[in-house]
């Protein structure tokens, strides 16, 4: 079976962009703030479902159709797809509003989750509380057919440029959406870099390295943790919204704890506390995951009895081995954390003398 290179590239870079946003958000919380958030899929899933539900209702409302109806019904599914492929202005407007709502809902979810989670003193207990919250979200959405469409998921969520398929190849519309995803990922990267190199970023690192000393210096530890959790959750909500329009369906089984585990492997592989390194880790792990999926499909086409999901499970085991090797031999990752480049750092070299370039 021949491999469609353009579609393969679009799929890879779309997933790379989405997971870059997710990994950067987790790196802000864990790499800089020292908070092991094992429930990142909670905010990822909240963003996905909130964006999907808002887009589904808005597509109908903007089209002038009557009462909202059941968004999980087949009739509503067909109406949504019809609107998405025929009316570009409605589709893009609904998509933009859905992204904004996903970011806001993700931030609110992070704010609400912070209160019970931050009542525990130890960071790893905090991570376990968020892990439980993420699993609870998956169970609730899987068993709530009225609002989240149950195990079948909320389908009929096309990407915002689907209307271009009438006059162009689907590769064009998918390619444009991939570029949008990458641009949003780049924006999140620059925001994370600004945060990391700001006084707030230095405060995060001080709490991560010595919480007791930071608290003794008069810093409100829980307030800072809450703030970075809200920022990271907002980014995760954005990633969830981009993902749900990329695959066209919001389904609870996509938001499992294995996703959070993969994010931690990406961060440790690239470099904890280094956003540039995180992008390298995302690129490598995404290539592993996509490669396993493609190879599984290829083998299934040659050997019909072969289970293509087998290689996906093998990729999970490879991720675990990679993490163990890194923790033993290179715990700081491919690009270790560097110095924070403050104004003083750029004006003066490490020895304290005036930098010749600033004269």
C-alpha positions in Angstrom: 0.0 0.0 0.0 1.5 3.3 -1.1 2.0 6.0 1.5 0.3 9.4 0.9 3.3 11.7 1.7 1.3 15.1 1.8 -1.4 13.6 4.1 1.3 12.0 6.2 3.2 15.4 6.6 -0.1 17.2 7.5 -1.0 14.6 10.1 2.5 14.6 11.6 2.9 18.4 11.9 -0.7 18.8 13.1 -0.1 16.3 16.0 3.3 17.9 16.6 1.8 21.4 17.0 -1.0 20.2 19.3 1.3 18.2 21.5 3.8 21.0 21.5 1.2 23.2 23.1 0.4 20.5 25.6 4.0 19.7 26.5 4.9 23.4 26.8 1.9 23.9 29.2 3.0 20.9 31.3 6.6 22.1 31.2 5.5 25.4 32.7 3.8 23.6 35.5 6.4 20.9 36.1 9.6 22.0 34.5 9.5 25.5 36.0 7.0 25.3 38.8 7.8 21.8 40.1 4.2 20.6 40.0 3.8 17.1 38.6 0.4 17.4 37.0 -0.6 13.8 36.2 -4.0 15.0 35.2 -3.2 17.2 32.2 -5.7 15.2 30.1 -8.4 16.7 32.3 -7.8 20.2 30.9 -7.0 18.8 27.5 -10.4 17.0 27.4 -12.3 19.9 28.9 -11.0 22.2 26.2 -11.9 19.6 23.5 -15.5 18.9 24.6 -16.3 22.6 25.4 -15.1 23.6 22.0 -16.9 20.8 20.3 -20.2 21.5 22.1 -20.0 25.3 21.5 -19.2 24.8 17.8 -22.0 22.3 17.4 -24.6 24.7 18.8 -23.2 27.8 17.1 -23.2 26.2 13.7 -26.9 25.6 14.1 -27.6 29.0 15.6 -25.7 31.0 13.0 -27.5 29.1 10.2 -30.9 30.3 11.5 -32.1 26.8 12.3 -34.7 26.3 15.0 -34.4 24.9 18.5 -31.0 23.5 19.6 -32.1 19.8 19.5 -29.9 16.8 20.5 -26.3 17.5 19.3 -25.6 13.7 19.5 -28.4 12.8 17.0 -27.8 11.7 13.4 -29.9 14.5 12.1 -27.9 17.1 14.0 -24.6 15.4 12.8 -25.7 15.8 9.2 -26.7 19.4 9.6 -23.4 20.3 11.2 -21.4 18.7 8.3 -23.6 20.5 5.8 -23.0 23.9 7.4 -19.2 23.3 7.7 -18.7 22.5 4.1 -21.1 25.1 2.6 -20.7 28.3 4.7 -17.1 29.4 5.4 -18.0 32.5 7.4 -20.2 30.6 9.9 -17.7 27.8 10.2 -14.7 30.0 11.0 -16.7 32.3 13.3 -18.0 29.2 15.3 -14.4 27.8 15.4 -12.9 31.1 16.7 -15.5 31.4 19.4 -15.1 27.7 20.3 -11.3 28.3 20.7 -11.8 31.2 23.0 -14.3 29.3 25.1 -12.0 26.3 25.3 -9.2 28.5 26.6 -11.5 30.2 29.1 -13.0 26.9 30.3 -9.6 25.3 30.6 -8.4 28.2 32.7 -11.5 28.1 35.0 -11.0 24.3 35.3 -7.4 24.8 36.3 -8.5 27.5 38.9 -11.1 25.2 40.4 -8.9 22.1 40.4 -6.1 24.1 42.1 -8.1 24.6 45.4 -8.5 20.9 46.4 -5.2 19.9 44.8 -3.1 22.6 46.5 -4.4 21.7 49.9 -1.9 18.8 50.0 1.7 19.9 50.9 3.7 17.3 48.9 3.9 17.9 45.2 3.5 14.2 44.3 0.2 14.1 46.2 -0.9 17.0 44.2 -0.1 15.1 41.0 -2.1 12.1 42.3 -5.2 14.3 43.0 -5.1 15.7 39.5 -4.6 12.2 38.1 -7.8 11.0 39.8 -9.6 14.1 38.6 -8.6 13.3 35.0 -9.8 9.7 35.3 -13.1 11.0 36.8 -13.6 13.3 33.8 -13.0 10.4 31.3 -15.5 8.2 33.2 -18.2 10.9 33.4 -17.9 11.9 29.7 -18.0 8.2 28.7 -21.2 7.6 30.6 -23.1 10.8 29.8 -24.8 10.3 26.4 -27.0 13.4 26.7 -24.2 16.0 26.7 -21.0 14.3 25.7 -22.6 11.6 23.4 -21.2 8.7 25.6 -18.8 6.2 24.2 -19.6 7.1 20.6 -18.4 10.7 21.1 -19.4 14.0 19.7 -18.9 13.5 15.9 -19.3 15.9 13.0 -16.7 18.5 14.0 -14.9 19.3 10.8 -11.9 21.6 10.7 -12.7 25.3 10.0 -11.5 25.4 6.3 -13.6 22.4 5.1 -15.6 24.7 2.9 -12.5 24.9 0.6 -13.0 21.3 -0.3 -15.7 22.3 -2.8 -13.1 24.0 -5.0 -9.8 22.6 -3.9 -8.4 19.3 -2.8 -8.9 18.4 0.9 -5.1 18.6 1.2 -5.4 22.4 0.8 -7.9 22.9 3.7 -6.1 20.4 5.9 -2.8 22.0 5.1 -4.1 25.5 6.0 -5.4 24.2 9.3 -2.0 22.6 10.0 -0.3 26.0 9.5 -2.8 27.6 11.9 -2.0 24.9 14.5 1.7 25.5 14.1 1.3 29.3 14.4 -0.7 28.9 17.6 1.9 26.5 18.9 4.6 29.1 18.1 2.6 31.8 20.0 2.4 29.5 23.0 6.1 28.9 22.8 6.9 32.6 22.8 4.5 33.2 25.7 6.2 30.4 27.7 9.6 31.9 26.9 8.5 35.3 28.2 7.1 33.7 31.3 10.3 31.7 31.9 12.6 34.7 31.5 10.4 37.0 33.7 10.6 37.6 37.4 7.5 35.3 37.7 9.6 32.5 36.0 12.4 33.0 38.4 9.9 32.8 41.3 8.6 29.5 39.8 12.1 28.1 39.8 12.8 29.2 43.3 9.6 27.4 44.5 10.6 24.3 42.5 14.1 24.2 43.9 13.4 25.1 47.5 9.8 25.6 48.5 10.6 26.2 52.2 13.2 28.9 51.4 10.7 30.7 49.0 8.0 30.5 51.6 10.5 31.9 54.3 11.2 34.8 51.9 7.5 35.8 52.1 6.3 34.3 48.8 2.7 33.0 48.6 3.5 29.4 47.3 -0.1 28.4 46.8 -1.0 31.6 44.9 1.9 31.1 42.5 1.1 27.4 42.0 -2.5 28.3 41.3 -1.5 31.0 38.8 0.8 28.7 36.8 -1.8 25.9 36.9 -4.4 28.3 35.4 -2.0 29.4 32.6 -1.0 25.8 31.8 -4.6 24.6 31.9 -5.6 27.4 29.5 -3.0 26.3 27.0 -4.1 22.7 27.4 -7.7 23.8 26.7 -6.5 25.4 23.5 -4.7 22.2 22.5 -7.8 20.1 23.2 -9.9 22.4 20.9 -7.4 22.2 18.1 -7.3 18.4 18.5 -11.1 17.9 18.4 -11.4 19.8 15.1 -8.4 18.0 13.7 -9.8 14.5 14.2 -13.5 15.5 13.8 -14.8 13.9 16.9 -14.7 14.4 20.7 -14.5 11.1 22.4 -13.5 10.3 26.0 -11.2 7.4 25.1 -8.7 9.9 23.6 -8.1 11.5 27.0 -6.4 8.8 28.9 -3.6 8.9 31.4 -1.2 7.4 28.8 -1.3 10.8 27.0 -0.1 12.5 30.1 2.7 9.9 30.5 3.8 10.5 26.9 3.9 14.3 27.7 6.3 13.6 30.6 8.5 11.5 28.4 8.6 14.3 25.8 9.6 16.8 28.5 12.3 14.6 30.1 13.6 13.7 26.7 13.9 17.2 25.4 15.0 18.9 28.7 13.1 19.7 31.8 12.7 23.5 32.2 13.8 24.1 28.6 11.0 25.0 26.2 13.3 24.5 23.1 14.2 21.1 24.3 10.6 20.2 24.8 9.9 20.9 21.1 12.7 18.4 20.3 11.2 15.8 22.6 7.7 16.3 21.1 9.2 15.9 17.5 10.9 12.7 18.4 8.1 11.1 20.3 5.5 12.1 17.7 7.7 10.5 15.0 7.8 7.3 17.1 4.0 7.2 17.6 3.1 8.1 14.0 5.7 5.7 12.7 4.2 2.9 14.9 0.7 3.6 13.5 1.8 3.7 9.9 3.9 0.6 10.2 1.0 -1.2 11.9 -1.3 -0.3 9.0 1.3 -1.4 6.4 1.8 -4.8 8.1 -2.0 -5.3 8.3 -2.3 -4.7 4.6 0.3 -7.4 3.9 -0.8 -9.7 6.7 -4.6 -9.4 7.1 -4.6 -11.2 10.4 -2.1 -8.8 12.0 -3.4 -6.4 14.7 -2.3 -2.9 13.8 -2.8 -1.8 17.4 0.0 -4.1 18.6 2.7 -1.7 17.4 1.0 1.2 19.2 1.3 -0.8 22.5 4.9 -1.5 21.6 5.5 2.3 21.2 4.1 2.7 24.7 6.7 0.2 26.0 9.5 2.0 24.1 8.4 5.3 25.7 8.7 3.7 29.1 12.2 2.3 28.3 13.3 5.8 27.0 12.1 7.4 30.2 14.0 4.9 32.4 17.2 5.3 30.4 16.9 9.1 30.6 16.3 9.1 34.3 19.4 6.9 34.8 21.9 8.3 32.3 20.7 11.8 31.2 18.0 13.1 33.6 18.4 16.7 32.3 17.4 15.6 28.8 18.9 16.5 25.3 19.0 20.2 26.0 19.5 20.8 29.7 18.0 23.8 31.4 20.1 26.9 30.9 20.5 30.3 32.7 17.6 32.7 32.7 18.5 35.6 30.4 17.5 38.7 32.4 18.4 42.3 31.4 21.4 42.1 33.7 22.5 38.9 32.1 22.4 40.5 28.6 24.3 43.6 29.7 27.0 41.9 31.7 28.9 38.7 31.2 29.2 36.0 33.9 32.3 37.6 35.3 30.5 40.9 35.9 32.4 43.0 33.3 30.6 45.1 30.8 29.8 43.3 27.6 31.7 44.8 24.7 28.7 44.5 22.4 26.6 46.8 24.6 29.1 49.7 24.4 
